[in-house]
Amino acid sequence: MQKQDLEKYNLPDSSGVYLFKNNHGDILYVGKATNLRDRVRSYFSHDLVAQRGKRLVDMIAKSTDLSFETTDSVLEALLLEARLIEKHQPPYNALGKDNKSFYYIVITKEDLPQVLLMRGRDLEKKEFKKEIAVKKKFGPFPYGNQIKQALRIIRKIFPFNDASSIKKDQKEFYKQLGLAPDLSNSEFQKKYSEHIENIILFLSGNKKKIVKVLENSMMQKAKDLRFEEANAIKRQLFSLKHIHDVSLIKEDSIEKRLSSFRIEGYDIAHISGSHMVGVMTVIEHGEPEKKEYRKFIIRGFTSSNDVGALEEVFRRRLGHVEWSFPELIVVDGALPQKNCIQRILREHGLSIPVVSVVKNEKHKPKGILGLKKFTEKYKKEIILVNDEAHRFAIGFHRKKRGQSLKNNFQQ
């Protein structure tokens, strides 16, 4: 295979796994990538021997074909790579069948299972087999740091017990961190069983099934007016769909692409506290999504209180579990407005960046407060969503005020 042969495969700039094959269709090598296009092209660089060694140069020389599969995250690419290596035993991955030094994720067979990270050689020990039965095993994973980080990410979504969290002096510590379940009653124990099944599904590559089950459960709980539980499930769904896994593959940079980036803007409009309203606007794909715009009539304030009104709007917004979460929130105002939204997000256990657009005396943007990686990269979109929020809020306020004046005149 030559570098020019890659054009026909139309490799994407997304995470996934790639498989080099010989002319018999045998899989020679399986790899994972944050950026499939860049990673595969790197195998055809002039200094491949220095970078990867003679073994992979030999693999490329024998390769005549290539296939790939995209994933939603690097974490899922890491897990998929392990499954394919275990299934196909590619000769150039250097994973001998008798090699016991690699890592495995083990789900124990108990009433309250543990999720353990173990080396293959420890799994074979008679002492371990006598103490704990294995329900499921996933691997092999050659790099300990990567799979440890992967488990940390999964644990934040679906808390589980391990060898450390079951110790009496550490149970409460892990529970307070939200990394271990509260198993104080039968209801929580049932929920823990669901967590374990979801972990197994995720490690098996069945994330879509988890999402479908959780979405149905969320909607049912919302229908039953169990909003706190519905929001808890929504946070799990958000974490599943927005996995933060930058640390898994340090040699590749991971950035969310604008095409999947949702930004929400918020503004309040009133005249000295009268006819106070709030709005939410949305930017996706870099363009306004007007069907996603929402209006709020302020109920809790009759005098001027922009921060209080913003808090009311945002809390009501979070009550709508059927609305998608944004990747970035933009508020009109300064630090008080920004701090208000960040405080509410912390209360709900959500980690969404917030920026605020500061205006001058003519109500024109003069600065953006927030993390530079967002204020610089998405400056155009931030200003756009803020302008849309201001326009939408003023229009809604004028309409509401006009209706009030008309009603007073008719009386």
C-alpha positions as CSV (number, residue, x, y, z in Angstrom):
1,M,0.0,0.0,0.0
2,Q,1.2,3.5,-0.9
3,K,0.3,6.9,0.5
4,Q,-1.6,7.8,-2.6
5,D,-3.8,4.8,-2.1
6,L,-5.3,6.5,1.0
7,E,-7.4,8.9,-1.1
8,K,-9.9,6.2,-2.1
9,Y,-10.8,5.5,1.6
10,N,-12.0,9.0,2.3
11,L,-10.7,8.9,5.9
12,P,-12.6,11.3,8.2
13,D,-11.2,13.8,10.7
14,S,-12.9,12.0,13.6
15,S,-12.0,9.4,16.3
16,G,-12.3,5.7,15.6
17,V,-10.3,2.5,14.8
18,Y,-8.4,1.5,11.7
19,L,-7.5,-1.9,10.4
20,F,-4.6,-2.7,8.0
21,K,-5.2,-5.9,6.0
22,N,-3.2,-8.1,3.6
23,N,-4.4,-9.3,0.2
24,H,-6.2,-12.3,1.7
25,G,-8.3,-10.0,3.9
26,D,-6.4,-11.0,7.1
27,I,-6.2,-8.2,9.7
28,L,-2.6,-7.4,10.3
29,Y,-2.9,-4.5,12.7
30,V,-5.7,-2.6,14.7
31,G,-5.1,0.9,15.9
32,K,-7.2,3.7,17.5
33,A,-7.1,7.4,16.6
34,T,-8.4,10.7,17.7
35,N,-8.2,11.8,14.1
36,L,-8.4,8.8,11.7
37,R,-7.1,10.7,8.7
38,D,-4.0,12.2,10.4
39,R,-3.1,9.0,12.2
40,V,-3.3,6.6,9.2
41,R,-1.4,9.1,7.0
42,S,1.4,9.1,9.7
43,Y,2.2,5.5,8.8
44,F,3.5,6.7,5.4
45,S,5.9,9.3,6.6
46,H,9.5,9.1,5.6
47,D,10.7,8.6,9.2
48,L,8.4,5.8,10.1
49,V,11.2,3.5,11.2
50,A,12.4,6.1,13.7
51,Q,8.9,6.8,15.0
52,R,7.3,3.3,15.0
53,G,10.1,0.8,14.4
54,K,10.8,-1.8,11.8
55,R,8.0,-4.1,12.8
56,L,5.3,-1.6,11.6
57,V,7.3,-0.8,8.5
58,D,7.1,-4.5,7.7
59,M,3.3,-4.4,8.4
60,I,2.8,-1.5,6.0
61,A,4.8,-3.3,3.3
62,K,2.4,-6.3,3.6
63,S,-0.8,-4.3,3.7
64,T,-2.9,-4.0,0.6
65,D,-6.2,-2.8,2.1
66,L,-7.6,-0.7,4.9
67,S,-10.9,-0.4,6.7
68,F,-12.1,1.9,9.6
69,E,-14.9,2.5,12.0
70,T,-15.7,5.9,13.5
71,T,-16.7,6.4,17.2
72,D,-18.3,9.2,19.1
73,S,-15.3,9.6,21.4
74,V,-11.7,8.5,21.9
75,L,-12.8,6.5,24.9
76,E,-15.1,4.4,22.7
77,A,-12.3,4.0,20.2
78,L,-10.0,2.7,23.0
79,L,-12.7,0.1,24.0
80,L,-13.4,-0.9,20.4
81,E,-9.7,-1.4,19.7
82,A,-9.5,-3.8,22.6
83,R,-12.5,-5.8,21.4
84,L,-11.1,-6.1,17.9
85,I,-7.7,-7.1,19.1
86,E,-9.2,-9.8,21.3
87,K,-11.4,-11.1,18.5
88,H,-8.8,-11.1,15.6
89,Q,-5.4,-11.4,17.4
90,P,-3.6,-9.3,14.8
91,P,0.0,-10.4,14.5
92,Y,1.5,-6.9,14.4
93,N,-0.2,-5.7,17.6
94,A,2.3,-7.8,19.5
95,L,-0.3,-9.2,21.8
96,G,0.6,-12.9,22.2
97,K,-2.1,-15.2,23.4
98,D,0.1,-16.3,26.3
99,N,1.1,-12.7,27.3
100,K,-0.3,-12.0,30.8
101,S,1.1,-8.5,31.4
102,F,-1.8,-6.5,29.8
103,Y,-4.8,-5.0,31.7
104,Y,-8.4,-6.3,31.8
105,I,-11.5,-4.7,33.2
106,V,-13.3,-7.3,35.3
107,I,-16.9,-7.3,36.5
108,T,-17.2,-9.7,39.5
109,K,-20.0,-12.1,39.9
110,E,-21.6,-11.0,43.3
111,D,-24.9,-9.6,44.6
112,L,-23.2,-6.2,44.5
113,P,-20.5,-6.5,41.8
114,Q,-17.2,-4.7,41.8
115,V,-15.5,-3.3,38.7
116,L,-11.8,-4.1,38.9
117,L,-8.7,-3.3,36.7
118,M,-6.4,-6.3,36.7
119,R,-3.4,-7.7,34.8
120,G,-3.9,-10.9,32.9
121,R,-1.4,-12.8,35.1
122,D,-3.3,-11.9,38.3
123,L,-6.6,-13.1,36.7
124,E,-5.0,-16.5,36.3
125,K,-3.9,-16.9,39.9
126,K,-5.7,-19.6,41.9
127,E,-6.1,-17.3,44.9
128,F,-8.1,-14.8,42.9
129,K,-10.3,-17.5,41.3
130,K,-11.1,-18.9,44.8
131,E,-12.0,-15.5,46.2
132,I,-14.1,-13.9,43.4
133,A,-15.9,-15.2,40.4
134,V,-15.8,-13.3,37.1
135,K,-19.0,-12.3,35.5
136,K,-17.5,-10.4,32.6
137,K,-14.0,-9.6,31.3
138,F,-12.9,-6.8,28.9
139,G,-9.5,-6.3,27.3
140,P,-6.7,-6.6,26.7
141,F,-5.5,-3.0,27.2
142,P,-1.8,-2.6,26.8
143,Y,-1.5,0.9,28.3
144,G,-2.4,1.1,32.0
145,N,-2.7,4.9,32.2
146,Q,-5.2,5.1,29.4
147,I,-7.5,2.4,30.7
148,K,-7.3,3.8,34.2
149,Q,-8.4,7.2,32.9
150,A,-11.1,5.5,30.9
151,L,-12.5,3.9,34.0
152,R,-12.5,7.3,35.8
153,I,-14.6,8.7,33.0
154,I,-17.1,5.8,33.1
155,R,-17.2,5.9,36.9
156,K,-18.4,9.6,36.9
157,I,-21.3,8.5,34.7
158,F,-22.1,5.2,36.4
159,P,-20.6,5.1,39.9
160,F,-19.4,1.6,40.9
161,N,-17.6,-0.2,43.7
162,D,-14.0,-1.4,43.5
163,A,-11.5,-2.9,45.8
164,S,-10.9,0.5,47.5
165,S,-14.4,1.8,47.8
166,I,-15.7,-1.3,49.6
167,K,-13.2,-0.8,52.5
168,K,-15.0,0.4,55.7
169,D,-12.8,3.5,56.2
170,Q,-13.2,4.6,52.5
171,K,-16.8,3.9,51.7
172,E,-18.1,7.3,52.7
173,F,-15.2,9.1,51.0
174,Y,-16.0,7.6,47.6
175,K,-19.7,8.1,48.2
176,Q,-19.2,11.8,48.8
177,L,-17.2,12.1,45.6
178,G,-20.0,10.5,43.7
179,L,-17.8,7.7,42.6
180,A,-19.4,4.9,44.6
181,P,-23.1,4.1,45.0
182,D,-25.2,4.6,48.1
183,L,-26.3,1.0,48.8
184,S,-28.1,1.7,52.1
185,N,-31.5,0.3,50.9
186,S,-33.0,-2.1,48.4
187,E,-34.0,0.7,46.0
188,F,-30.4,1.9,45.6
189,Q,-29.2,-1.6,45.2
190,K,-31.6,-2.1,42.3
191,K,-30.3,1.1,40.8
192,Y,-26.7,-0.2,41.2
193,S,-27.6,-3.3,39.3
194,E,-28.8,-1.1,36.5
195,H,-25.5,0.8,36.6
196,I,-23.5,-2.4,36.3
197,E,-25.6,-3.5,33.3
198,N,-25.0,-0.1,31.7
199,I,-21.3,-0.4,32.3
200,I,-21.3,-3.8,30.7
201,L,-23.3,-2.5,27.7
202,F,-20.9,0.5,27.3
203,L,-17.8,-1.7,27.5
204,S,-19.4,-4.0,24.9
205,G,-20.0,-1.1,22.5
206,N,-23.8,-0.8,23.0
207,K,-24.0,2.8,24.0
208,K,-27.0,3.4,21.7
209,K,-29.0,0.9,23.7
210,I,-28.1,2.6,27.0
211,V,-29.1,6.0,25.6
212,K,-32.5,4.7,24.4
213,V,-33.3,3.1,27.7
214,L,-32.3,6.2,29.7
215,E,-34.2,8.5,27.4
216,N,-37.4,6.4,27.9
217,S,-36.9,6.4,31.6
218,M,-36.3,10.1,31.7
219,M,-39.4,10.9,29.8
220,Q,-41.5,8.6,32.0
221,K,-40.2,10.2,35.2
222,A,-40.9,13.6,33.8
223,K,-44.4,12.5,32.9
224,D,-44.8,11.3,36.5
225,L,-43.6,14.7,37.7
226,R,-40.5,13.2,39.3
227,F,-38.3,16.0,37.9
228,E,-35.3,15.5,40.2
229,E,-34.9,11.9,39.1
230,A,-35.5,12.9,35.5
231,N,-32.8,15.6,35.7
232,A,-30.4,13.0,37.2
233,I,-30.9,10.8,34.2
234,K,-30.5,13.7,31.9
235,R,-27.1,14.5,33.4
236,Q,-26.1,10.9,32.7
237,L,-27.3,11.2,29.1
238,F,-25.4,14.5,28.7
239,S,-22.2,12.8,30.0
240,L,-22.6,9.9,27.7
241,K,-23.1,12.2,24.7
242,H,-20.3,14.6,25.7
243,I,-17.5,12.4,26.9
244,H,-14.5,14.5,28.0
245,D,-11.6,12.2,27.2
246,V,-8.7,14.5,26.2
247,S,-6.3,12.8,28.5
248,L,-6.7,9.3,26.9
249,I,-4.5,9.9,23.9
250,K,-2.0,12.6,24.8
251,E,-0.3,12.6,21.4
252,D,-3.5,13.8,19.7
253,S,-5.3,17.0,20.3
254,I,-9.1,16.7,20.9
255,E,-11.4,19.6,20.1
256,K,-15.2,19.6,19.5
257,R,-16.0,20.7,16.0
258,L,-18.2,23.6,15.4
259,S,-20.7,21.5,13.5
260,S,-21.9,19.8,16.7
261,F,-21.5,22.8,19.0
262,R,-24.7,24.1,20.6
263,I,-24.6,27.6,22.2
264,E,-27.4,29.0,24.3
265,G,-27.8,32.8,24.9
266,Y,-29.9,34.4,27.6
267,D,-31.2,38.0,28.1
268,I,-33.7,39.9,30.2
269,A,-35.8,42.8,29.1
270,H,-38.0,45.3,31.0
271,I,-38.6,49.0,31.8
272,S,-37.8,49.7,35.5
273,G,-39.0,46.2,36.3
274,S,-42.4,46.4,34.5
275,H,-43.4,43.8,31.9
276,M,-40.2,41.8,32.7
277,V,-39.4,38.9,30.3
278,G,-36.5,36.6,29.6
279,V,-35.5,34.6,26.5
280,M,-33.3,31.8,25.4
281,T,-31.7,31.7,21.9
282,V,-29.7,28.9,20.3
283,I,-26.9,28.7,17.8
284,E,-26.0,25.4,16.2
285,H,-23.7,24.7,13.2
286,G,-22.7,28.4,13.6
287,E,-26.3,29.5,12.6
288,P,-29.4,30.6,14.6
289,E,-31.8,27.7,15.3
290,K,-34.9,29.8,15.7
291,K,-37.2,26.9,16.3
292,E,-35.2,26.3,19.5
293,Y,-35.8,29.9,20.8
294,R,-37.9,30.1,24.0
295,K,-39.7,32.9,25.9
296,F,-40.2,33.3,29.6
297,I,-42.6,35.7,31.4
298,I,-40.9,36.6,34.7
299,R,-43.1,35.7,37.7
300,G,-40.9,36.2,40.7
301,F,-40.1,39.9,40.4
302,T,-42.0,43.1,39.8
303,S,-39.1,45.5,40.3
304,S,-35.8,45.7,38.5
305,N,-33.6,42.6,39.3
306,D,-31.8,41.3,36.2
307,V,-29.8,38.7,38.1
308,G,-32.8,37.4,40.0
309,A,-34.9,37.3,36.7
310,L,-32.0,35.4,35.0
311,E,-31.9,32.9,37.8
312,E,-35.7,32.3,37.4
313,V,-35.3,31.8,33.7
314,F,-32.4,29.4,33.9
315,R,-34.0,27.3,36.6
316,R,-37.1,27.0,34.6
317,R,-35.1,26.1,31.5
318,L,-33.4,23.2,33.4
319,G,-36.8,21.9,34.3
320,H,-37.3,21.0,30.7
321,V,-35.6,17.6,30.5
322,E,-36.6,17.2,26.9
323,W,-34.4,20.1,25.7
324,S,-30.8,19.3,24.7
325,F,-28.0,20.6,26.9
326,P,-25.6,23.2,25.3
327,E,-21.8,23.0,25.1
328,L,-21.6,26.7,25.9
329,I,-23.8,29.3,27.7
330,V,-23.8,33.0,26.9
331,V,-25.4,35.6,29.2
332,D,-25.9,39.3,28.7
333,G,-24.2,41.1,31.6
334,A,-21.1,41.0,33.7
335,L,-19.7,38.8,36.5
336,P,-23.0,38.8,38.6
337,Q,-24.9,37.2,35.7
338,K,-22.1,34.8,34.9
339,N,-21.6,33.8,38.5
340,C,-25.4,33.2,38.9
341,I,-25.5,30.7,36.1
342,Q,-22.3,28.9,37.3
343,R,-23.8,28.6,40.8
344,I,-27.0,26.9,39.4
345,L,-25.0,24.6,37.2
346,R,-22.9,23.5,40.2
347,E,-26.1,22.8,42.2
348,H,-27.3,20.5,39.4
349,G,-23.9,18.8,39.0
350,L,-23.4,20.1,35.5
351,S,-20.1,21.2,34.0
352,I,-20.9,23.6,31.1
353,P,-18.7,26.6,30.4
354,V,-20.3,30.1,30.8
355,V,-19.3,33.4,29.3
356,S,-20.9,36.8,29.6
357,V,-21.0,39.7,27.1
358,V,-20.3,43.1,28.8
359,K,-21.9,46.1,27.1
360,N,-21.0,49.8,27.0
361,E,-23.4,52.7,27.6
362,K,-24.8,52.3,24.1
363,H,-25.5,48.6,24.8
364,K,-22.8,47.5,22.4
365,P,-20.4,44.6,23.2
366,K,-17.1,45.8,24.8
367,G,-15.8,42.6,26.2
368,I,-16.4,38.9,26.8
369,L,-15.7,37.3,30.2
370,G,-14.8,33.6,30.3
371,L,-12.2,31.0,29.4
372,K,-10.1,32.2,26.5
373,K,-10.4,28.8,24.6
374,F,-14.1,29.6,24.2
375,T,-14.1,33.4,24.0
376,E,-11.5,33.4,21.2
377,K,-12.5,30.3,19.3
378,Y,-16.3,31.1,19.3
379,K,-16.2,34.9,19.5
380,K,-18.3,35.3,16.4
381,E,-20.9,32.8,17.6
382,I,-21.0,34.3,21.1
383,I,-21.7,37.8,19.7
384,L,-24.3,36.4,17.3
385,V,-26.2,34.5,20.0
386,N,-26.1,37.5,22.3
387,D,-27.4,39.8,19.6
388,E,-30.2,37.4,18.9
389,A,-31.1,37.1,22.6
390,H,-31.2,40.9,22.9
391,R,-33.3,41.3,19.7
392,F,-35.6,38.5,20.7
393,A,-36.0,39.8,24.3
394,I,-36.7,43.4,23.2
395,G,-39.3,42.2,20.7
396,F,-41.0,40.0,23.3
397,H,-41.0,42.8,25.9
398,R,-42.5,45.3,23.4
399,K,-45.2,42.9,22.4
400,K,-46.1,42.2,26.1
401,R,-46.1,45.9,26.9
402,G,-48.2,46.7,23.9
403,Q,-50.8,44.1,24.9
404,S,-50.9,45.5,28.4
405,L,-51.4,49.1,27.1
406,K,-54.2,47.8,24.7
407,N,-56.0,46.1,27.6
408,N,-55.8,49.2,29.8
409,F,-57.1,51.4,26.9
410,Q,-60.0,49.0,26.3
411,Q,-60.9,49.1,30.0
